[in-house]
Amino acid sequence: MNRSIRKTAGRCALINRIGVLTAARTQKIFSTAFIVLATTLFCTPQVQAAGYSYSVSQGFEFSSGKYGTGTRTDTIFAPFTIMASPTERLGLSLEIPLVYQSNGNVVSSLGRGGMQGSNSTMQSSAKVIGMSGSGSGMSSSSAGTNQSEGGLGDITLRLGYVLVPEKESMPQIRPMAFVKFPTADKNKSLGTGEFDEGLSVEVSKWFGNWNPFTEVGYTIQGRSAQLALKNYVTYNAGAGYQVTERFRPILFIKGSSPPADGTSSLLEVRLKLDYQVTNHTGIDAYISKGVTTNSPDYGTGLSVYFDF
């Protein structure tokens, strides 16, 4: 057995072990879907063809809101993301974030992840984007609500597969799956300390320079002793316009059903600007405005990505 075969076999064994752990914590249908996507990705012959992108990005996002309380909470989310499209239809990303929160209030983290889909890897036919993969719905509350905390956030693995490629009379249809690993410290209000998994389906189509899209997903949250977490539906919809070969503004809404008992649904409007600086480097920025009580009042973000 040569080295490449042993590596592939090792990857497949690792995915299977992760799948067993996930299935023990969540409903079987979502765990099975995640295992199938992951096994397909890593067990496919590793042939790198011209035009298939690999990228890294560093983002910095800021959001602020009162979330139905009398105290304003500021949150900083700085994700380092590794992305790959090893085949024409498959794509994956691994997001490793640092998180800061100005106090221990319970805050939804669904507003994070605004930079996803910003780089050329994610704009390929095997891009992995989607709000439903944004991780935990809520962060847990600490004893001292006036104490600021920071540290590693929840690491998230996302996988996507283009089931139906875009054609003249057919939009692109891509199912996606994600798993959130509980690497954030729940005692510091940075996460729930539980695994989350989810599935979503994205539909998009180009009409000249216009690119409308929509996505609907479902997230299964782990159970927490501190929070009355529940499963929730996510969605986003909008359109981008290719102004020039390098510049594309995108306007969209993103939201979800209530991620916990006693909370409202989430909804916000975002304007994102994507600019390809060079053939290998780009910048993505956004501003957002919350609509519902448990959404951030406002937010902004900037990300730099590099393709290789």
N, C-alpha and C positions, 0 to 999 in steps of 0.2 A: 504493500500500500504506500503510494508516494505521499509527499508532504501535503500537497493541496487537497488530496482526498481525505487525509486524516483531519485537516483543519475543517473541511466541510462537515465531516461526520461529527466532529466536536461541537460545531455550531448547532447542528440539528439536535444533538443530545441536550445542549443547554436550553434551546427553545422548548423542547419537550418537558424538561424539568420545570421551567417557568410556567408552562401551561398547566401542569399538575397543581402547582401552588395556587394559581389563579382560579382554577375550576373549583377548588375547595372553598373559596371565599365568595364566589358570585354565581349567578345563574349560568347554567351549562351552555346555553346558546351563544352568549357573548364570549366566553372563554374559548369555546371551540373555534369561533370565527377568528379570534386573535391568533390561535395556534396555527390554523391553516394558512393565514397570511404570512406569519413569520417563517414557518417551515418552507413554504413555497419560495420565499425570498432567499433564504440562506442555503437551501438545497438545490436551487437552480444552478447550472454550471456557471462558474464565475468568468464570463466572457465580457470584456470591456470593449465596447464599440465606440467609434468616433461620434461625438455629439452627446454622449451620456455624461451628465454633470455630477460632480461632487463638490460640496461647498461647506464653508463654515461661516457663521455670523455671530456678531456680538451686538446685543440690544440693550437699550436703557429706556425704561418706561416709568412714568410717574402718574399716579392717580390720587385724587383727593375727594372726600365726601363725608357726610354725616350719617348716612345710611339709616335714617330714621331715629337717630339719637341726638343728644345735645352736644356731642363732642365730635370735632373734626378729626378724621383719621387720614394720614398721608401714607401712601405705600409706594415703595420703589421696587421694581422688578427688573433684574438684569440677567437675561438668559443668554448662555452660550450654547449654540445649536450646531450640531453636525448633521449634514443632510447628504443623501445619496440617491441616485437613480441608476442602479446597476443594470437594469434592463429597460426596454422601451416603455413598459407599462407599470413597472413596480417602482415604488419610492418609499423611503423611510427617513425618519429624523429622530435624533436623540437630543432632548433639551435638558440642560443642566443649569438651573437658575440660582442666583443669589437674591434674597428677599429682605427688605427692611420695612418695618411697620412702626408708626410713631406711637402707638399704644396697643393695648391688648383687647380692644373691642372686636367683636365677631364681624368679619368682613368677607364678602364674597370675593373669590379670586377668579370669577368667570371673565372679568374685564381684562385679565392679563392675556398675553399671547397675541398682542395686536400686530406684531411684526411678522407673523407667520405668512408664508406665501409671498414674501417680498423679494426673494432672490431668483436668479435665473434657473437654479435647480428646481425651485418650486413652480416656475413658470413652464417647465417642460411638460411633456405629456404624462410623466409619472410623478408630477408634483404632489407633495403631501401638505395640504393646508387644512384649515377647518377649525372653527371655534370649538367644536365639541371635544377636541383633544386638548383643551386648555387646562385640564387638571381638576383639582378639587373644587367643589362648589363653595365651601366655606372654610375659614380657618378658625381654630378653636380659641376660646377665651381664656386668658390668664387671670391669675388672682389680682395682680396690680394693673388695672386698666390704664394707668397713666405712664407705665413704663414702656419705653421703646425697645424693640428687639430686632435682631437681624441675624442672618445666617443662610445656610444652604436651604433651598426650597425643595419641592417635590420634583424628582426627575421623571420625565415623561417620554415614553417611546411611542412613536406613531408609525403606522404602516398604511399604505394606500395602493390600490390596484385599479388601473383603468379598465373597467369591464367592457365599456362600449366606447371606442375611439370616435372623435368628432368627424362627421361627414357633412356633405352639403346640406342634407335634409335631416341630420341627426345630431343632437348635442352630445357632448362627452359626458359619460356617466361613470363616476368613480366611487366605489365603497371604500371606507376607511375605518381603521380600528386603532385604539390606543389603550395603553395601560399606564397608570400613574403609580409610581413607587413611593411609599411613605418615608422619604428621606428627610423631610422637614421636621423640625422639633415642634411637636404639638404643645409642649409646655411653654413655648415661647410665642404661641399664637401664629406660627408660621405654616401650619398644616393640620390636618385631622388625625394624622398618624395611622391612616387606613389606605388600603389599595382602592383605586377606582378603575373601572374599565368602561369602555363605550364603543359604540358603532355609529357611523353616520354615512350619508350618501350625498355626494355633491353632483350637481348638474350645471354645465356651463356651455356656452356657445358663442362663437365670434360672428358678428354681423358687420362686415367691413372693419372699421376701427373700434366698434363697440364690442364689449365683452360682458354681457349680463351673466349672473350666476346665482345659485341658491344652494343651500345645504340644510339638511335636517338630521339631527342625531339624537341619541338616547344614551345617558350616562348612568351607570350603576355605582352608587357610592358605598363605601364601607360603613359599618355601624360604629358610632362614637358614643362614649358614655357622657361626654360633655355637650354634644349637640344632637338635636333631633334631625339628623340628616335623612334625606330621602332621594330616590332616583328622580331624574328630571330630564325634560326634553330641551334640546338646544336648537337654535336656528340662526341663519344669517342669509341676507339677500342684498344684492346691489349690482353695480355695473362699473366697469372701468372703460376709459377712452384713451386710445393710443394717439396722443397728440403728435409726438414725433417718434422716431425709431427708438429713442432712449428714454422718453418721458411718458409716464402714464398715471393720471390721477384716478382714484377709485373711491366712490361714495357708496356706503352700505350701512345697513342696520344689523345689529347682533343682539340676541337676547336668549332668555330661557324661562322655563316655568320655575316656580319657587324651589330652590335646592334644599330647603329645610323648613320644618314647621315653624309658623310664626313669621315667615319672611314673605316679601312680595316677589312677583316675577321681576326679571331683569330685562332692561332694554336700553340700548344706547345707539347713537348715531356717530359714525366715524368717517372722516375724510383722510384717505391715505395717499401719499405721493411717492411714486417709485421712479428713481432716476438711475440709469445705467451709466456710471462715470466712465469706465473703460470696458473692454471686452471681458475682463475678469473681476471687476469691482463695481459695486453699486451701493446706493444709499436709499433707505426707506424711512419715511417719517409719517406720523399721523397725529391728528387731534381728535378728541372725542367729547361728546356731551351726553350725560346720562338723562334718561327720561323718567324712570321709575324710582321709588324711594330707596331701594336697596342697590341701585346702580351708583357708581361714582358720579359725583357732580360734574367732574371734568377730568380729562386725562390727556397725556401727550407721550410720544415715544419716538426714538430714533434708533436705527439699526444700520450697521455696515456689514456687508457680506463680501466674500471672496470665493470665486469659482476656480477650481483646479482640476 
